[in-house]
Amino acid sequence: MPTKDRKVRKYRGSRTHGWGQVGQHRARGGRGGTGKAGLDKHKWSYVIKYDPTYGEKKGFVSTKALGKKVSIINVGKLDDLADKLESEKKLERKEKKIFLDLESLGYDKLLGTGEIAKPMLVKVASYSEAASRKLEDAGGQIFKETE
């Protein structure tokens, strides 16, 4: 038999065309690789490479659940922050006290953990009662963002 003939030509009259018993591989199309079977097991490397969003959750997420990420700083860190700004020559002073505009430094809320030694004037969007008390005990004051 000539080798240049196409495979179809070669198998004329063979009944199963090399697929064993009659009916195997019959009428199933090209058996394309669009199925999802094996994506958690033997096709996992395919998922990693070509479908990284496989298995992610879908659906509605309320905006309340997302929430806004609030950047916080504790009162105990204000002394270190003031020293850092002073070394960079970016420290402001008002009424002979250190003035920190925490919003411009990227902080949204001041919390009361830690101790403070220097009297400071602090401008911040929101703060806790403990933070306010500790700043006032040290001789400082908090200004809300709108003031």
Long-range contacts (C-beta under 8 A, 24 or more apart in sequence): 70-108, 70-109, 71-106, 71-107, 71-108, 71-109, 72-107, 72-108, 72-109, 72-110, 72-111, 73-102, 73-107, 73-109, 73-110, 73-111, 74-110, 74-111, 74-112, 74-113, 74-114, 74-131, 75-110, 75-111, 75-112, 75-113, 75-114, 75-115, 75-116, 75-130, 75-131, 75-134, 75-135, 76-113, 76-114, 76-115, 76-116, 77-114, 78-116, 78-118, 78-120, 78-122, 79-116, 79-117, 79-118, 81-105, 82-118, 82-120, 94-121, 95-121, 97-121, 97-139, 97-140, 99-123, 103-145, 110-142, 116-140, 123-147
